[in-house]
């Protein structure tokens, strides 16, 4: 356990494991001839984005929302891809302002009216770079694969817009437990995206990016020749949801931990800790796990049934916990759990060595 008595609950990031994860993904992508475009929606921390870029083999950083991109730009990040469509007129005005100070800004589009609004805000001096967002049979955002060339040609007809490429992200596949099943379905969808990208690439010299994928499907997706970069996010921190699936590629360690403490232990085989739903995101089927020396402790089960403020531990009868005992937990889903905190405490071994602000916390607009 840490020598520094942090208040609980607190989020920590094991710097040794974090750096190991960065190097593993960088080298894995490089060996496949691909770049990384890590997703800041996972960590929401500019210092992590800077370290991902500094580690090398990066095409830039992803943001899920405009407000995340604005905060990254404020922190000095200059190569940013916004991976969700921005459509409201007042937000597109913010895109234009951000585009004037971030030369490497890109965003995805999936609607003709969105394209018209962007064109109206773009200028010859500050053209707006766009990618066509595909719908990998998920129904969330994007256009069908066979509609990509048509929308791409429409977008390219506006002189102040620059068509940079195509995005294909199948978020619904990332946590399929079987790697064989996950890889088979992702390969099918990414190949359809690659075909649409190839059509546009032949017609428009500016169309050079085919981006997408995630931590779960990356081992399969890097085998698609047309893929240029991968939008991996959770690999740098990891969580129990990802750790429950078959890897298929490099194994990443749970660098992110939640430090909690026991506040009551009046019943045999049970204890209450100070980390409920307000401290760790609820992910059915993938609860937090108690960790000791970076290994899961068997025979301890966490549940959210004690509500907002409290976590419920059940354990074998031969185990004993007392009020004040401190525990480390690997979290259920790193992205929304990080969004519950203001800061990350950075550790090496048993020592706290730094503190990084989660500047993008709450950037959901």
PyMOL commands that set and color helices and strands:
alter all, ss='L'
color gray80, all
select helices_A, chain A and resi 15-31+46-55+66-74+89-101+112-121+145-156+171-173+179-203+218-221+234-236+240-243+334-338
alter helices_A, ss='H'
color red, helices_A
select strands_A, chain A and resi 10-14+35-36+61-63+79-82+104-109+128-133+161-168+209-212+229-230+256-267+270-273+289-292+295-296+300-303+311-315+326-330+343-348+351-357
alter strands_A, ss='S'
color yellow, strands_A
deselect
rebuild
show_as cartoon
